[in-house]
């Protein structure tokens, strides 16, 4: 929770003796504490008297009346500057919205230039090495307060398997990746590095207890529990009209209706928790933000952190080539006639209207390359800690917000339903001075981005050629990336087959999966793979750090487990019935939800499982 904000001193003589309070509230002043009265004065001064209109005589519903102030206290404490600032910001943004002003008024969009990386070349490997060195001076921040309404999954998204071959859950994969980076980094920077990379997870009322339970019931997936910090974001008050009148909950007249404020809360929470200060004192330099369901993300992290370090970027956003109308924001240069200029994410629902309003009659369309000219924001940000802290100190953690009311009609005088202010974490650079060093890094989509966001029905409707962003494609993308990485390292990996699951056509590559401790960079893969041949129907899972593929032919399923100090060399032929992928019907309710949303399950017909549980040197010859 954010640091408490104080209510303005309202002990103004005109407001004494309860004259300031509307009748129903005035009658109840006798049951309220000093603090509750101060909050009530603030609300009345901000024209929120309607909140008390229905209040009965003292003695009736008193507990609920105190409950109301408990909620007001929470709303007041969890917003930078308190509820007063929230109401005033809302009034100003609602007035702009009514007047048809938008934050991009006067700005002309153009395509910015950034670092475009080519996977596996010398530059990429050099950047990965720099990134790994820097990693022990980084903190990771996972925003996981969203329920993922588009996916329609009943659990928290972090508890979904990232792929079903090894069954590794998203949160587990993230933690294991951070631990692998930590180990690799500390080996490179011996002596001078802090040994534990902090992981902050932003949760919300919707996700907090389930995230904590997931961590606790899995021993934090190998991380020390003190290394993981959960910060819960609070919802914000809903607004009933253009005057920013707070909306009462339709089901409880002693409650203000609330809705999520958005992932941008993460900045205020980091600031008010004191973590940024603490990290500065520990000598950390970088804060890396990421989202809940991108199983490829850590393949892009070392090189992009390397870009931040070599380019001295205060802000580095990761991006991938974007298909027009894809539901990811476009990184855009915005230039104003008054000289202001910034490189910023323009959210997917705003890019098309902005382009149309500025001389691009076709709006958000692909160019001759078949992609939008604007790189797609994958909402993974790398911020340099010191300038980040300086900026948040100026704003008390607040970042730019927006409001998106749905008006009843063109007079824009009333809303179809209550609205609220929102904020997005990628809007942080909006308030930075032009001197700030803001850049972005573009990677191949196959390497860096495959989120799980859309339910099967919506995913199947995505126009051909655009990514489905579903549980089906999120998993298949991991096998494709691992297969392509092995190919780049010299392996012979058979071409994929095309299959349709849950109405989505996907490439099915060999199911290659490895634990991050096996390889966190391309250099690791190259070092560990000399020669391999893997057929399309194969499954290959590597679960130990020191497994070397010397000369292996695989046509079936091979699982290799090994402990830290076991060095294992793989040679020869492995052929067995393997693991088959069987399509399942999304509507088959006898199956687990995480299986149904993928549209397939793995049938284990035959496999070779090798276990090396003792330290030593081992050689397998199939
Ligand atoms: N999240 C929170 O932690 N709290 C909240 O209140 C809301 C969300 P969505 P969407 O993938 O690249 C974002 O809902 O609409 C977390 C970017 O804005 O998945 O798809 C939530 O748990 C967009 O520019 O976001 O859009 C999840 O981890 C584009 O980059 C994360 O925030 C797109 O993601 C994102 O929430 C993307």
Boltz pocket constraint, residues with backbone or C-beta under 6 A from the ligand:
constraints:
  - pocket:
      binder: B
      contacts: [[A, 143], [A, 144], [A, 145], [A, 146], [A, 147], [A, 148], [A, 202], [A, 204], [A, 260], [A, 261], [A, 262], [A, 263], [A, 290], [A, 291], [A, 292], [A, 293], [A, 327], [A, 328], [A, 329], [A, 345], [A, 347], [A, 348], [A, 377], [A, 378], [A, 379], [A, 424], [A, 426], [A, 451], [A, 453]]
      max_distance: 6.0
